[in-house]
Amino acid sequence: MTNWLITGTGGGLGRELAKAALARGDTVVGLTRKREDAELTALAPGRMHIVQVNLADEASVEAAVARAQILTGGIDRLVNNAGYGLVGAIEEVSIEEARALFEINVFGALRMIRAVLPAMRAQKRGHIVNVTSVSGHAPWAGTGLYGASKYALECIGQTLAQEVAPMNIGVTNVAPGGMRTEFAGGSLTIAARDIAEYDEVAHFARRSLTENAGAEAGDPARAAQAILAALDAPEPPLHLLLGEDALHYASDQHARVAQDMQTWETLARSIAFAEV
C-alpha cells in the first residue's frame, strides 16, 4: 500500500489521481482550500483524508504536511498538482498577476517539496511528482507567464532529482497537454489589461483555450492511470509527457533547439580563448 499526498484534489487530474490510488487500496491525503470533501472521502473512509491548506502560506503548508504524516504514518509520494492558468501577452500581464501565479504554481510547490523532504530523507525513500505542462517545454504566444511558471517547476524538479537520488528519493515531472478539466474554465485567469495590437497573435491562446474548453482530447482519468503505471515502473521516468499534443509540441520545440545548436555551432565554439 502506498501513502499519497496530493495537492489540488478538488477537481481535475488531482481528483482522478486520488480516485485511482484509492481504487487499488492506497491511502490518500488531499490538500485543498476546502475543509471537507464528502464525495471523495466517502469513496474510502479511513483511507481518504482531506486537509485544508493555503499553499501561499508556509506555516499552513508545514502544518498540513505534519497532519498528513500523522494520518498516514509516512508519505511515500507527493504530487504537486495544484495550480492555475494565466493567459495574456507579456506586456498585458501585470507584475501583481504574475507574482500571484508564481506564488501558487512555483512557490506553493516549492513549499510542499521543502516540507516533505526531511521525513523522506529520514526514511530513505519517497517520490516527488511535479505536474508541470507541455507549456514548460514548448512556449506559445499568450501564455508566457504561465509557461514560465512551468519552466521553473521543470527546472526545480530536474535539479531536485540529482540532489536527492543518493537518498533513494525519486522525482518525476509530468507534463500534460490539453485535458478535459476546469483548467480552461474556472481555473483560468485572463490578464486584466487588454491591448488591441496583440489580438491576432497573443490573444489566440485565450480564444483557443476558452472556445475548446470541455472538448480537450486528454482524459484526466486515463492520465491518472498513466501516472500510476509510470511511478510503479522499476525505474520511473524523470520526464513524462502525456497526450499526443504534448508529444507533438515538445518534440517540435526540442527539434528547433537542436537545429539552432547545429546551425550556430561554429559561432558558439568561437568564444573560447585563442590558443597560444
N, C-alpha and C positions, 0 to 999 in steps of 0.2 A: 504494500500500500504506500502511496506517495502523498506527502503533505504539500499542498499548494498554497501560495499567497498570490492573489491576482488582483490588480487594481482595475477599477472600471468594470465591475461585473453587473452594472445596471442595465447593460444592453450590448448589442453588437458582438464582436469577437470575444470579448472578455466573458460575457454571459455564456456563450456557446462553449467556450473552453471549460468553464466551470461545470456546465452540464455534462460535457463529455468525460471529464475527470470523475465526477460523481457516479456516472453510469457504470464505471468499471471498479467502483469501490474505494476510490481515493477520498481524502479529506481536503476540503477547500475552505479557505478564509478569503472572503471577498471584501475588498476595501472600496467603499463608495462614499458619496456625500450624504447618503441617507442612513438613518439609524437601523431600518429594518427592510427586509425583502421577503415577505411571507411566501410568495410564489416560489422563489428559489430555495429557501430553507426547507420548504415542505417536500422537496424532491429527495432529501436525505437528512432527516432530523438527526442531530448529533454529529453529522459529518459535514454539513454546510453551515458556515458561520458568517454573519455579516458584521463588519466592524466599520464604524464611521471614521472618516479621515478627511483632513484638509491637506492636500498634497503641497500646498503653498506654505505650510507651517511646519517647521522642523520638529517642534515639540509634539504636534499631532501625529506626525509620521512615526516618530520614535515610540510614542505610546501605543499606536496601532500595531506596530511590529511586535512590541513586547507582549501585547494581548494575543496576537496570533501565535507567538511562541508558546504561550501558556495553553491555548486552546488545542494545539496540535502536538505539543511535545517536541517540536523542532520542524523548521521549514526546510523542505527538500528543494522546492522550485519556487522562485519568484518570477512573476510575469508582470513586467511594466507595460501595461496595456492602455491605461488611462491617457487621454489626450484629446485635442480637438483641432479642427482645421481652420485655416485663415486664408482668405483669398483677397488679392489686391495687388496692384503694381507696387514695386519697391517704393516709389515716390508717394503713393497713396497711403501706405500703411504707416500709422503714427508710431513714434517711439513707445508710447504707452501701450498700444495694441501689440507691438512686437514683444515688449517686456512681459506682458500678461501671458502671451503664448509660451514664451520660453520658461516662465515660472512653472507652468504645468508640464509641458512636453519635454523639457530638458531638466530643469532643477527638481521637479517633482520626482522624476525617475532617478535622478542622482541621489536625492534624499533617501529613496527606498533602497537603493543599492548600498549606500553607506550604512543604513540601519540594519540590514540583514547580514552583512559580511562578517561582523565579529562572531556571530553564532556559527555561520558556515565555516569560518576558519577554525573554530574550536572543534567542530565535529568532523573536519577534514573531508567535507563533501558538500555538494549543492550544485544548483544550476540556475543561472540568471538568464531570463528571456526578455529581450527588449523588442517591443513591437514598434518598428520604425515605419518605413513606407518606401515604395519604389521611388517616391519623390526625393528620398535620401540618396538615391543613386542617379536618377535622371531628372534634372530640374526642368520645369516648364513655366513659361511666362504666366504671371498672375498668381503664382504660388511660392514666390521666392522666400518669404519669411517662414512659411510652414515647412518648405523643403529644407531651409537652413536649420530648423529645429531638429529635423530628422537626420540631416547630415551630422549634426553634433552628436545625436544619440548613437548613430552608427560608429562614429569615432570613439566615443566613450566605451561602447561595447567591444570593439575590436582591441582597444588598448587594454581594457579590463581583462579580456581573455588571456593576454600574455602575462599579466600580473598575477592572476590567481590560479593559473594552470598548475604550478608546483604544489598548490594546496588541494588539488583534486576537485576544484570548482570549475564548472564549465560555463560557457556563455554562448548564446545563440541570438543573433539579430534576425528577426522575422520581418521581411519587407513585403507586405501585400500590395496588390494592385487594387482596383476598384472592387468593393464588396457591398452587398446589399444590407447596409446597416444605416444608422442615423448620421453617418459622417457627413453626407451632403445635405442633410436635413437640419434637425435641431442642433447638431454638434458643429455646424459650420458657421463661422463668423465672417462677415463681409466688411472690409475696411470702410470706415465711415466716410472717408474722403473719396470723391468720385471725380476723376479728371477725364474729360471727354476724349482727349488725344490718345488715351490708352484703350479706347473701346474696341478697336479692330483686333489687337493682339493680346494684351494682358487681360482684358475682360472676357476673353474666350473661356478661360478656366472657370470663371464664375458661371457663365451660361452653361457650359458643358456639364459641370457638376450638378447644378440645380435642376436642369432640364432632364437629366438622366437619373436623378435620384429615384431609387426603387427599381431600377432596371439594370443595375450593375451585374456583371457576369459572375462575380465571385460569391460563393455561398459560404457564409461565416461558419455554418455547422461543419461543412467539409474542410474548411480551413482549420478548424479546431482539431479535427481528426488527423489532418496532415501534421500539425504541430506535435500532437501526441506521438505519432509514428516517428518523426524526426528525433524527438527527445528520447524515445525508447531505444533508438539505434545504438549499437555498440560504440560508435563514435559520432555523436551528434554534430551537425554542421555548425560552423560559425555564421555562415550566411544561408538564409532560407528565404528565397523569393517565392511568393505564392500568387498564382494566376498567370494565364497566358499573357495578359497585358504587362504584368510586372516583368516577366522574362523578356518580352519584346523590347520594351523601352529601356530597360537596364542594359540589355545586350547591345542595342544601338548606341547608347551613350558610351559604354566601355570601348566599343569599336572605334568611335570617334576620337576618344582619348588616345587609344593605341595608334591610330592613324597620324594624329598630330605629333606624337612622340617619334614615330618613324620619319615623318616628313622633316621635322626640325631637329633630328638627332645630331647632325653635324654642328649646327649652331649651338645646341645645348652643350656639346662637349668642348666648344671653343673658348669657354670662360676659364679654363684651367691655366695656372701659371705656366708660362713658356719654360720648357726645359733648358737648362744651361748647357 
